[in-house]
Amino acid sequence: MSRVLVGSSLAERFDLRLIRSNVRDSNADKGRWDAAGILRVLGTALKLALRLMFQRPGLVYLPLSQNHAGLARDVLYLSIARLFRVPVVAHLHGSMLPDYLSRRSQSTRRMLMGAIGYSARLVTCGEALAVPLRPLFGDRVVAIGNATPPDALMPTRERAPSETIAYMAHLSKAKGFYDVLAAAAVVLSERPDAKFIFAGERLDIERNVVGDTAAGPGWERFENLSAHHPGRVRWDGVVTGQRKLAFLRSADLFVLPSYAEAFPVAILEAMAASLPVIATGVGAIPDVVRPGVNGAIVKPGDPTALADLILRWLENGPRRAELARGALRTAQEFSVDRQAGALASLFTAVLEGKKS
């Protein structure tokens, strides 16, 4: 998303210089400690220090990670900014930081609070995520929603009734993947013409700031369902670019019954393809998924309710079309310009505060 912002209206108001802070491309590798990763982090830290030393930027904008190793890396970057007395706008794209801090020892918690607390502003993806952080960091916590990637928006189009349900996220328990499989078994038993398509990286271990989370009951559950319904359960792996657009274009509904989220861009991408969304009401998802307008909310860990809702929507094409139109309007509402404008106001306030 940082690359999108560099190409947005934000770049018209500020001289933006991008340093890639994430050293992992694969979700399966994120949060892993190894020598190669440590060396890449140190190289990025040196690059940041040299940039701060010789170019003296007005502020640093830093996305914060959602796993142990990534957060340790980000604390290093924050410490370098503090050393050079450059203010930081830190952007938290996860939802687990308050829980993580509450589980640390007093000394570790104090150290992390001091490092993160150096930030002039701490941005969350929604008001629900900002509330538990304000007792810790005060009014520096600001909520700004994510943006729909511009290349994800598709014109409204009529769909043939293919009864295809799409899931696009990494394949793990935390994202509700196994709940979708349980719901799919029910749906396919009643509507054998339905189809479930999956895209994303398979995760056997999901690393996050709270701890390592096993992926779930086991991959054989997907293999058994696929074998029992040949041609009706498909996994396309990781999809990007035109393959992602084609994947979403082929679907009628989108499901993401996560147990924990901040503000998944995948929901905006699905809505940009005019897909009604069924998701859980965790994190900032209620800011974008509006029951009766563009989708529906179900409780985490309730595949029966998920299956019932899918079946209801498959049986009601006109209602589904109405929700699809609402989904596209919502995707257009969460524009990059909207997010860029909010960040621009934030950057200006920080820079003006630095001068005063």
Buried (B, 14 or more C-beta within 10 A) or exposed (E): BBEBBEEBBBEEBBEBEEEEBEBBEEBBBBBBEEEEBBEBBEEBBEEBBEBBEEEEBBBBBBBBBBBBBBBBBBBBBBEBBBEBEBBBBBBBBBBBBBEBBEEEEEEEBEEBBEBBBBBBBBBBBBBBBBEBBEEBBEEBBBBBBBBBBEEBBBEEEEBEEEBBBBBBBBBBBBBBBBBBBBBBBBBBEEBEEBBBBBBBBBBEEBBBBBEEBEBBEEEEBBEBBBEEBEEBBEBBEBBEEEEBBEBBBBBBBBBBBBBBBBBBBBBBBBBBBBBBBBBBBBBBBBBBBBEEBBBBBBEBBBBEBBBBBBBEBBEEEEEBBBBBBBBBBBBBEBBBEBBBBBBBEBBEBBBEEEEE
